[in-house]
Amino acid sequence: MTVQSALSATDRLELLRMMVLIRTFEEAILREYHADKSPGFDIGAGLVPGEMHLAAGQEPVAAGIGAHLSLGDALTATHRPHHVAIAHGVDMRKMAAEIFGRETGLGRGRGGHMHLFDPEVHFSCSGIVAEGLPPALGQAFAFQRAGTDRVAVAVAGEGAANAGAFHESLNLAALWKLPVIFVIEDNDWGISVPRSASTSVPSNAVRAAGYGIPGTRVEDNAVEDIWAAVGEAVRRARAGEGPSLIEVHTLRLWGHFEGDAQGYRGDLEGVPGRDPIPTYQKHLTDAGILDDAAFAEMGAAASTRVEDAIAFAKSSPLPDPADALKYVFTEGAQS
């Protein structure tokens, strides 16, 4: 079955709608992050102090994964997490509030944008490279032991595929035949280090063979191909056939973090022409599935939802400094 025949027109529009929603959120965070950091960029200033890692360009990965998961499935992500969080159904209001460090946030404002946790949809992320893979194994193990068909997905960058946790996780997942899917986002850059200077193989998908599991690489940031690859991996996992590894050659449109001058990148001039959203918009328009009015409606709906989340975050209270030590440990009577 080809991707085109498997995907209905409605499915394809939903992929684009999710990509537009994610980009709209990232653009709003970009706007708010920089609003009060001038004159002269001060990373510690403003309503959203600290580092900010945005995922513009990587929306196809999130859309392709999210289309196959239920809220009962688990997903772990990286320090660049907003796109997959949105695609997995993390509460956008609470996520925005956490990014702004507010009491109404997912972690009551204690975690910030790199440490988002939503137990309602089994989502977590971390600023530590490759940290999300072992927890995904634990979730997959729990699902397996419970006799369910739920799955876990661990999303990591291409740099994480050189970390010990990556190899240890693939080994154990294969050994125990766990229902977990490893998705590597290859955006060509490990901060400022090109992939070619850090990784000995041109595709991390080939590393799957060392653990006896399927591995595939999706080129060109193609959302429909990502959808197909993830769909097959999820099918295998739900059927008890074990883990899979998928690497997606995606695109980082913006810097590693906000404030990154990107002087190390020689490809910046051609980056805007590789933006996956106008690319997919044109693809669907040419296929007769989408017109300008429908695309504008997608954007308007996304903007309404995102601006509501931003307004909620900005109007929410800051944590009380007197409560700084609360929520560190479980509170309550000891048995």
TORVEX-623324 format. One record per residue (C-alpha): residue number from 1; residue in one letter; chain; y, z, x. Coordinates in nm, 2 decimals. Layout:
BEGIN
+-----+---------+--------+--------+--------+--------+
: num : residuo : cadena :      y :      z :      x :
+-----+---------+--------+--------+--------+--------+
: NUM :       A :      A :      Y :      Z :      X :
...
+-----+---------+--------+--------+--------+--------+
! end
This chain:
BEGIN
+-----+---------+--------+--------+--------+--------+
: num : residuo : cadena :      y :      z :      x :
+-----+---------+--------+--------+--------+--------+
:   1 :       M :      A :   0.00 :   0.00 :   0.00 :
:   2 :       T :      A :   0.34 :  -0.09 :   0.14 :
:   3 :       V :      A :   0.64 :   0.14 :   0.14 :
:   4 :       Q :      A :   0.82 :  -0.10 :  -0.09 :
:   5 :       S :      A :   0.55 :  -0.10 :  -0.36 :
:   6 :       A :      A :   0.49 :   0.28 :  -0.34 :
:   7 :       L :      A :   0.86 :   0.36 :  -0.39 :
:   8 :       S :      A :   1.01 :   0.30 :  -0.73 :
:   9 :       A :      A :   1.37 :   0.21 :  -0.77 :
:  10 :       T :      A :   1.44 :   0.56 :  -0.89 :
:  11 :       D :      A :   1.27 :   0.71 :  -0.58 :
:  12 :       R :      A :   1.49 :   0.49 :  -0.36 :
:  13 :       L :      A :   1.81 :   0.59 :  -0.53 :
:  14 :       E :      A :   1.71 :   0.95 :  -0.50 :
:  15 :       L :      A :   1.66 :   0.91 :  -0.12 :
:  16 :       L :      A :   2.02 :   0.77 :  -0.10 :
:  17 :       R :      A :   2.16 :   1.03 :  -0.33 :
:  18 :       M :      A :   2.02 :   1.31 :  -0.11 :
:  19 :       M :      A :   2.16 :   1.15 :   0.20 :
:  20 :       V :      A :   2.50 :   1.12 :   0.04 :
:  21 :       L :      A :   2.49 :   1.49 :  -0.07 :
:  22 :       I :      A :   2.40 :   1.60 :   0.28 :
:  23 :       R :      A :   2.67 :   1.39 :   0.44 :
:  24 :       T :      A :   2.93 :   1.52 :   0.19 :
:  25 :       F :      A :   2.84 :   1.88 :   0.28 :
:  26 :       E :      A :   2.85 :   1.82 :   0.65 :
:  27 :       E :      A :   3.19 :   1.64 :   0.62 :
:  28 :       A :      A :   3.32 :   1.94 :   0.42 :
:  29 :       I :      A :   3.20 :   2.19 :   0.68 :
:  30 :       L :      A :   3.36 :   1.97 :   0.95 :
:  31 :       R :      A :   3.69 :   1.98 :   0.77 :
:  32 :       E :      A :   3.68 :   2.35 :   0.71 :
:  33 :       Y :      A :   3.56 :   2.43 :   1.06 :
:  34 :       H :      A :   3.85 :   2.25 :   1.23 :
:  35 :       A :      A :   4.12 :   2.34 :   0.97 :
:  36 :       D :      A :   4.25 :   2.64 :   1.16 :
:  37 :       K :      A :   4.14 :   2.58 :   1.52 :
:  38 :       S :      A :   4.46 :   2.41 :   1.65 :
:  39 :       P :      A :   4.68 :   2.37 :   1.83 :
:  40 :       G :      A :   4.43 :   2.35 :   2.11 :
:  41 :       F :      A :   4.06 :   2.38 :   2.01 :
:  42 :       D :      A :   3.95 :   2.75 :   2.00 :
:  43 :       I :      A :   3.58 :   2.79 :   1.92 :
:  44 :       G :      A :   3.63 :   3.15 :   1.83 :
:  45 :       A :      A :   3.92 :   3.10 :   1.59 :
:  46 :       G :      A :   3.94 :   3.03 :   1.22 :
:  47 :       L :      A :   3.74 :   3.09 :   0.90 :
:  48 :       V :      A :   3.42 :   2.96 :   1.07 :
:  49 :       P :      A :   3.42 :   3.09 :   1.43 :
:  50 :       G :      A :   3.15 :   3.01 :   1.68 :
:  51 :       E :      A :   2.95 :   2.70 :   1.74 :
:  52 :       M :      A :   2.88 :   2.44 :   1.48 :
:  53 :       H :      A :   2.60 :   2.18 :   1.50 :
:  54 :       L :      A :   2.62 :   1.92 :   1.23 :
:  55 :       A :      A :   2.35 :   1.66 :   1.14 :
:  56 :       A :      A :   2.55 :   1.35 :   1.04 :
:  57 :       G :      A :   2.32 :   1.06 :   1.11 :
:  58 :       Q :      A :   2.00 :   1.25 :   1.06 :
:  59 :       E :      A :   2.00 :   1.25 :   0.68 :
:  60 :       P :      A :   1.71 :   1.01 :   0.65 :
:  61 :       V :      A :   1.48 :   1.27 :   0.81 :
:  62 :       A :      A :   1.57 :   1.54 :   0.56 :
:  63 :       A :      A :   1.56 :   1.30 :   0.26 :
:  64 :       G :      A :   1.22 :   1.17 :   0.36 :
:  65 :       I :      A :   1.07 :   1.51 :   0.41 :
:  66 :       G :      A :   1.23 :   1.68 :   0.10 :
:  67 :       A :      A :   1.10 :   1.41 :  -0.13 :
:  68 :       H :      A :   0.74 :   1.53 :  -0.08 :
:  69 :       L :      A :   0.78 :   1.91 :  -0.08 :
:  70 :       S :      A :   0.78 :   2.16 :  -0.36 :
:  71 :       L :      A :   0.98 :   2.49 :  -0.36 :
:  72 :       G :      A :   0.65 :   2.67 :  -0.28 :
:  73 :       D :      A :   0.61 :   2.48 :   0.05 :
:  74 :       A :      A :   0.76 :   2.61 :   0.37 :
:  75 :       L :      A :   1.00 :   2.45 :   0.60 :
:  76 :       T :      A :   1.13 :   2.57 :   0.94 :
:  77 :       A :      A :   1.43 :   2.41 :   1.11 :
:  78 :       T :      A :   1.64 :   2.41 :   1.42 :
:  79 :       H :      A :   2.00 :   2.51 :   1.52 :
:  80 :       R :      A :   2.11 :   2.19 :   1.34 :
:  81 :       P :      A :   1.96 :   2.28 :   1.00 :
:  82 :       H :      A :   2.19 :   2.20 :   0.71 :
:  83 :       H :      A :   2.04 :   1.86 :   0.62 :
:  84 :       V :      A :   1.68 :   1.98 :   0.58 :
:  85 :       A :      A :   1.80 :   2.30 :   0.41 :
:  86 :       I :      A :   1.97 :   2.10 :   0.14 :
:  87 :       A :      A :   1.68 :   1.86 :   0.10 :
:  88 :       H :      A :   1.44 :   2.16 :   0.06 :
:  89 :       G :      A :   1.65 :   2.32 :  -0.21 :
:  90 :       V :      A :   1.82 :   2.60 :  -0.03 :
:  91 :       D :      A :   2.10 :   2.74 :  -0.25 :
:  92 :       M :      A :   2.41 :   2.55 :  -0.14 :
:  93 :       R :      A :   2.66 :   2.82 :  -0.25 :
:  94 :       K :      A :   2.47 :   3.09 :  -0.06 :
:  95 :       M :      A :   2.43 :   2.87 :   0.24 :
:  96 :       A :      A :   2.80 :   2.78 :   0.25 :
:  97 :       A :      A :   2.88 :   3.15 :   0.22 :
:  98 :       E :      A :   2.65 :   3.23 :   0.51 :
:  99 :       I :      A :   2.82 :   2.97 :   0.72 :
: 100 :       F :      A :   3.16 :   3.13 :   0.64 :
: 101 :       G :      A :   3.01 :   3.48 :   0.72 :
: 102 :       R :      A :   3.05 :   3.62 :   0.37 :
: 103 :       E :      A :   2.87 :   3.90 :   0.20 :
: 104 :       T :      A :   2.73 :   3.66 :  -0.07 :
: 105 :       G :      A :   2.56 :   3.45 :   0.20 :
: 106 :       L :      A :   2.19 :   3.41 :   0.25 :
: 107 :       G :      A :   2.19 :   3.67 :   0.52 :
: 108 :       R :      A :   2.49 :   3.86 :   0.38 :
: 109 :       G :      A :   2.71 :   3.69 :   0.64 :
: 110 :       R :      A :   2.51 :   3.83 :   0.94 :
: 111 :       G :      A :   2.33 :   3.52 :   1.05 :
: 112 :       G :      A :   2.58 :   3.23 :   1.05 :
: 113 :       H :      A :   2.49 :   2.86 :   1.03 :
: 114 :       M :      A :   2.20 :   2.87 :   1.29 :
: 115 :       H :      A :   2.01 :   3.16 :   1.12 :
: 116 :       L :      A :   1.97 :   3.06 :   0.76 :
: 117 :       F :      A :   1.69 :   3.23 :   0.57 :
: 118 :       D :      A :   1.60 :   3.16 :   0.20 :
: 119 :       P :      A :   1.27 :   3.33 :   0.09 :
: 120 :       E :      A :   1.31 :   3.17 :  -0.25 :
: 121 :       V :      A :   1.22 :   2.83 :  -0.10 :
: 122 :       H :      A :   1.04 :   2.95 :   0.22 :
: 123 :       F :      A :   1.31 :   2.82 :   0.45 :
: 124 :       S :      A :   1.42 :   2.95 :   0.79 :
: 125 :       C :      A :   1.58 :   2.82 :   1.11 :
: 126 :       S :      A :   1.67 :   2.95 :   1.45 :
: 127 :       G :      A :   1.90 :   2.88 :   1.74 :
: 128 :       I :      A :   1.61 :   2.91 :   1.98 :
: 129 :       V :      A :   1.45 :   2.58 :   2.09 :
: 130 :       A :      A :   1.10 :   2.54 :   1.94 :
: 131 :       E :      A :   1.11 :   2.88 :   1.78 :
: 132 :       G :      A :   1.04 :   2.74 :   1.43 :
: 133 :       L :      A :   0.69 :   2.60 :   1.51 :
: 134 :       P :      A :   0.49 :   2.93 :   1.54 :
: 135 :       P :      A :   0.63 :   3.07 :   1.21 :
: 136 :       A :      A :   0.53 :   2.75 :   1.04 :
: 137 :       L :      A :   0.18 :   2.80 :   1.17 :
: 138 :       G :      A :   0.18 :   3.15 :   1.02 :
: 139 :       Q :      A :   0.29 :   3.02 :   0.68 :
: 140 :       A :      A :   0.03 :   2.74 :   0.69 :
: 141 :       F :      A :  -0.23 :   3.00 :   0.78 :
: 142 :       A :      A :  -0.13 :   3.22 :   0.48 :
: 143 :       F :      A :  -0.14 :   2.92 :   0.25 :
: 144 :       Q :      A :  -0.49 :   2.82 :   0.38 :
: 145 :       R :      A :  -0.62 :   3.18 :   0.35 :
: 146 :       A :      A :  -0.49 :   3.20 :  -0.01 :
: 147 :       G :      A :  -0.68 :   2.88 :  -0.10 :
: 148 :       T :      A :  -0.37 :   2.69 :  -0.21 :
: 149 :       D :      A :  -0.26 :   2.34 :  -0.14 :
: 150 :       R :      A :   0.08 :   2.44 :  -0.02 :
: 151 :       V :      A :   0.20 :   2.31 :   0.32 :
: 152 :       A :      A :   0.44 :   2.40 :   0.60 :
: 153 :       V :      A :   0.67 :   2.16 :   0.78 :
: 154 :       A :      A :   0.82 :   2.24 :   1.12 :
: 155 :       V :      A :   1.12 :   2.03 :   1.22 :
: 156 :       A :      A :   1.23 :   2.03 :   1.58 :
: 157 :       G :      A :   1.42 :   1.82 :   1.82 :
: 158 :       E :      A :   1.27 :   1.59 :   2.09 :
: 159 :       G :      A :   1.37 :   1.85 :   2.36 :
: 160 :       A :      A :   1.15 :   2.11 :   2.18 :
: 161 :       A :      A :   0.84 :   1.88 :   2.24 :
: 162 :       N :      A :   0.87 :   1.98 :   2.61 :
: 163 :       A :      A :   0.85 :   2.35 :   2.53 :
: 164 :       G :      A :   0.53 :   2.56 :   2.55 :
: 165 :       A :      A :   0.56 :   2.67 :   2.19 :
: 166 :       F :      A :   0.52 :   2.30 :   2.08 :
: 167 :       H :      A :   0.20 :   2.25 :   2.27 :
: 168 :       E :      A :   0.06 :   2.59 :   2.18 :
: 169 :       S :      A :   0.14 :   2.53 :   1.81 :
: 170 :       L :      A :  -0.02 :   2.19 :   1.80 :
: 171 :       N :      A :  -0.33 :   2.33 :   1.97 :
: 172 :       L :      A :  -0.38 :   2.62 :   1.73 :
: 173 :       A :      A :  -0.29 :   2.41 :   1.42 :
: 174 :       A :      A :  -0.56 :   2.15 :   1.52 :
: 175 :       L :      A :  -0.82 :   2.42 :   1.61 :
: 176 :       W :      A :  -0.78 :   2.60 :   1.27 :
: 177 :       K :      A :  -0.71 :   2.27 :   1.08 :
: 178 :       L :      A :  -0.39 :   2.42 :   0.93 :
: 179 :       P :      A :  -0.19 :   2.25 :   0.66 :
: 180 :       V :      A :   0.12 :   2.19 :   0.87 :
: 181 :       I :      A :   0.33 :   1.89 :   0.96 :
: 182 :       F :      A :   0.53 :   1.87 :   1.28 :
: 183 :       V :      A :   0.84 :   1.65 :   1.26 :
: 184 :       I :      A :   1.03 :   1.57 :   1.58 :
: 185 :       E :      A :   1.39 :   1.45 :   1.54 :
: 186 :       D :      A :   1.45 :   1.23 :   1.84 :
: 187 :       N :      A :   1.83 :   1.17 :   1.85 :
: 188 :       D :      A :   1.82 :   1.06 :   2.21 :
: 189 :       W :      A :   2.01 :   1.37 :   2.35 :
: 190 :       G :      A :   1.90 :   1.72 :   2.44 :
: 191 :       I :      A :   2.26 :   1.85 :   2.43 :
: 192 :       S :      A :   2.40 :   1.62 :   2.70 :
: 193 :       V :      A :   2.07 :   1.53 :   2.87 :
: 194 :       P :      A :   1.92 :   1.18 :   2.78 :
: 195 :       R :      A :   1.56 :   1.18 :   2.66 :
: 196 :       S :      A :   1.47 :   0.95 :   2.95 :
: 197 :       A :      A :   1.57 :   1.22 :   3.20 :
: 198 :       S :      A :   1.37 :   1.50 :   3.04 :
: 199 :       T :      A :   1.06 :   1.36 :   2.88 :
: 200 :       S :      A :   0.77 :   1.18 :   3.06 :
: 201 :       V :      A :   0.65 :   0.97 :   2.76 :
: 202 :       P :      A :   0.85 :   0.72 :   2.55 :
: 203 :       S :      A :   0.71 :   0.86 :   2.23 :
: 204 :       N :      A :   0.62 :   1.22 :   2.16 :
: 205 :       A :      A :   0.38 :   1.09 :   1.90 :
: 206 :       V :      A :   0.13 :   1.01 :   2.17 :
: 207 :       R :      A :   0.10 :   1.38 :   2.25 :
: 208 :       A :      A :  -0.09 :   1.42 :   1.92 :
: 209 :       A :      A :  -0.40 :   1.26 :   2.07 :
: 210 :       G :      A :  -0.43 :   1.54 :   2.32 :
: 211 :       Y :      A :  -0.50 :   1.78 :   2.02 :
: 212 :       G :      A :  -0.71 :   1.54 :   1.82 :
: 213 :       I :      A :  -0.46 :   1.50 :   1.53 :
: 214 :       P :      A :  -0.28 :   1.19 :   1.40 :
: 215 :       G :      A :   0.06 :   1.10 :   1.55 :
: 216 :       T :      A :   0.31 :   0.84 :   1.45 :
: 217 :       R :      A :   0.66 :   0.74 :   1.55 :
: 218 :       V :      A :   0.91 :   0.60 :   1.30 :
: 219 :       E :      A :   1.18 :   0.38 :   1.45 :
: 220 :       D :      A :   1.53 :   0.28 :   1.34 :
: 221 :       N :      A :   1.60 :   0.60 :   1.14 :
: 222 :       A :      A :   1.44 :   0.41 :   0.84 :
: 223 :       V :      A :   1.43 :   0.65 :   0.54 :
: 224 :       E :      A :   1.16 :   0.46 :   0.36 :
: 225 :       D :      A :   0.94 :   0.46 :   0.66 :
: 226 :       I :      A :   1.00 :   0.83 :   0.71 :
: 227 :       W :      A :   0.91 :   0.88 :   0.34 :
: 228 :       A :      A :   0.58 :   0.70 :   0.39 :
: 229 :       A :      A :   0.49 :   0.88 :   0.71 :
: 230 :       V :      A :   0.56 :   1.22 :   0.57 :
: 231 :       G :      A :   0.39 :   1.14 :   0.25 :
: 232 :       E :      A :   0.06 :   1.06 :   0.43 :
: 233 :       A :      A :   0.09 :   1.37 :   0.64 :
: 234 :       V :      A :   0.15 :   1.59 :   0.34 :
: 235 :       R :      A :  -0.14 :   1.43 :   0.15 :
: 236 :       R :      A :  -0.37 :   1.50 :   0.45 :
: 237 :       A :      A :  -0.25 :   1.86 :   0.47 :
: 238 :       R :      A :  -0.29 :   1.93 :   0.10 :
: 239 :       A :      A :  -0.64 :   1.78 :   0.11 :
: 240 :       G :      A :  -0.75 :   2.02 :   0.38 :
: 241 :       E :      A :  -0.75 :   1.75 :   0.65 :
: 242 :       G :      A :  -0.53 :   1.94 :   0.89 :
: 243 :       P :      A :  -0.20 :   1.89 :   1.08 :
: 244 :       S :      A :  -0.01 :   1.58 :   1.17 :
: 245 :       L :      A :   0.27 :   1.49 :   1.41 :
: 246 :       I :      A :   0.56 :   1.26 :   1.33 :
: 247 :       E :      A :   0.85 :   1.17 :   1.55 :
: 248 :       V :      A :   1.15 :   0.99 :   1.41 :
: 249 :       H :      A :   1.40 :   0.80 :   1.62 :
: 250 :       T :      A :   1.71 :   0.92 :   1.45 :
: 251 :       L :      A :   2.08 :   0.93 :   1.53 :
: 252 :       R :      A :   2.33 :   1.19 :   1.62 :
: 253 :       L :      A :   2.66 :   1.05 :   1.49 :
: 254 :       W :      A :   2.88 :   1.34 :   1.61 :
: 255 :       G :      A :   2.86 :   1.57 :   1.91 :
: 256 :       H :      A :   2.60 :   1.82 :   2.00 :
: 257 :       F :      A :   2.84 :   2.08 :   1.87 :
: 258 :       E :      A :   3.19 :   2.06 :   1.73 :
: 259 :       G :      A :   3.43 :   2.04 :   2.03 :
: 260 :       D :      A :   3.18 :   1.84 :   2.23 :
: 261 :       A :      A :   3.39 :   1.56 :   2.40 :
: 262 :       Q :      A :   3.06 :   1.36 :   2.45 :
: 263 :       G :      A :   3.18 :   1.22 :   2.79 :
: 264 :       Y :      A :   2.82 :   1.18 :   2.88 :
: 265 :       R :      A :   2.75 :   0.92 :   2.61 :
: 266 :       G :      A :   2.78 :   0.56 :   2.69 :
: 267 :       D :      A :   2.67 :   0.45 :   2.34 :
: 268 :       L :      A :   2.95 :   0.59 :   2.14 :
: 269 :       E :      A :   3.12 :   0.25 :   2.06 :
: 270 :       G :      A :   2.81 :   0.13 :   1.88 :
: 271 :       V :      A :   2.72 :   0.45 :   1.70 :
: 272 :       P :      A :   2.92 :   0.39 :   1.38 :
: 273 :       G :      A :   2.74 :   0.06 :   1.32 :
: 274 :       R :      A :   2.41 :   0.25 :   1.31 :
: 275 :       D :      A :   2.52 :   0.49 :   1.03 :
: 276 :       P :      A :   2.21 :   0.52 :   0.81 :
: 277 :       I :      A :   2.41 :   0.57 :   0.48 :
: 278 :       P :      A :   2.60 :   0.24 :   0.46 :
: 279 :       T :      A :   2.29 :   0.07 :   0.61 :
: 280 :       Y :      A :   2.07 :   0.20 :   0.32 :
: 281 :       Q :      A :   2.34 :   0.14 :   0.07 :
: 282 :       K :      A :   2.35 :  -0.23 :   0.16 :
: 283 :       H :      A :   1.97 :  -0.24 :   0.16 :
: 284 :       L :      A :   1.95 :  -0.12 :  -0.20 :
: 285 :       T :      A :   2.25 :  -0.33 :  -0.31 :
: 286 :       D :      A :   2.08 :  -0.64 :  -0.17 :
: 287 :       A :      A :   1.76 :  -0.54 :  -0.35 :
: 288 :       G :      A :   1.96 :  -0.53 :  -0.68 :
: 289 :       I :      A :   1.90 :  -0.16 :  -0.73 :
: 290 :       L :      A :   2.25 :  -0.03 :  -0.66 :
: 291 :       D :      A :   2.60 :  -0.14 :  -0.73 :
: 292 :       D :      A :   2.94 :  -0.01 :  -0.61 :
: 293 :       A :      A :   3.00 :   0.19 :  -0.93 :
: 294 :       A :      A :   2.67 :   0.37 :  -0.90 :
: 295 :       F :      A :   2.73 :   0.45 :  -0.53 :
: 296 :       A :      A :   3.08 :   0.58 :  -0.61 :
: 297 :       E :      A :   2.92 :   0.80 :  -0.88 :
: 298 :       M :      A :   2.68 :   0.94 :  -0.63 :
: 299 :       G :      A :   2.97 :   1.03 :  -0.40 :
: 300 :       A :      A :   3.17 :   1.19 :  -0.68 :
: 301 :       A :      A :   2.88 :   1.40 :  -0.80 :
: 302 :       A :      A :   2.81 :   1.52 :  -0.44 :
: 303 :       S :      A :   3.17 :   1.61 :  -0.38 :
: 304 :       T :      A :   3.19 :   1.82 :  -0.70 :
: 305 :       R :      A :   2.88 :   2.01 :  -0.60 :
: 306 :       V :      A :   2.99 :   2.06 :  -0.24 :
: 307 :       E :      A :   3.34 :   2.16 :  -0.31 :
: 308 :       D :      A :   3.21 :   2.42 :  -0.56 :
: 309 :       A :      A :   3.00 :   2.57 :  -0.28 :
: 310 :       I :      A :   3.29 :   2.57 :  -0.04 :
: 311 :       A :      A :   3.52 :   2.74 :  -0.29 :
: 312 :       F :      A :   3.25 :   3.00 :  -0.36 :
: 313 :       A :      A :   3.22 :   3.07 :   0.01 :
: 314 :       K :      A :   3.59 :   3.10 :   0.07 :
: 315 :       S :      A :   3.65 :   3.33 :  -0.23 :
: 316 :       S :      A :   3.36 :   3.56 :  -0.14 :
: 317 :       P :      A :   3.43 :   3.89 :   0.04 :
: 318 :       L :      A :   3.37 :   3.95 :   0.41 :
: 319 :       P :      A :   3.11 :   4.21 :   0.49 :
: 320 :       D :      A :   3.23 :   4.57 :   0.52 :
: 321 :       P :      A :   3.24 :   4.67 :   0.89 :
: 322 :       A :      A :   3.10 :   5.01 :   0.78 :
: 323 :       D :      A :   2.78 :   4.83 :   0.68 :
: 324 :       A :      A :   2.73 :   4.66 :   1.01 :
: 325 :       L :      A :   2.39 :   4.83 :   1.07 :
: 326 :       K :      A :   2.26 :   4.77 :   0.72 :
: 327 :       Y :      A :   1.99 :   4.51 :   0.65 :
: 328 :       V :      A :   1.86 :   4.54 :   1.01 :
: 329 :       F :      A :   1.55 :   4.73 :   0.91 :
: 330 :       T :      A :   1.38 :   4.78 :   0.57 :
: 331 :       E :      A :   1.54 :   5.07 :   0.39 :
: 332 :       G :      A :   1.38 :   5.31 :   0.15 :
: 333 :       A :      A :   1.16 :   5.61 :   0.12 :
: 334 :       Q :      A :   0.87 :   5.64 :   0.37 :
: 335 :       S :      A :   0.52 :   5.69 :   0.23 :
+-----+---------+--------+--------+--------+--------+
! end
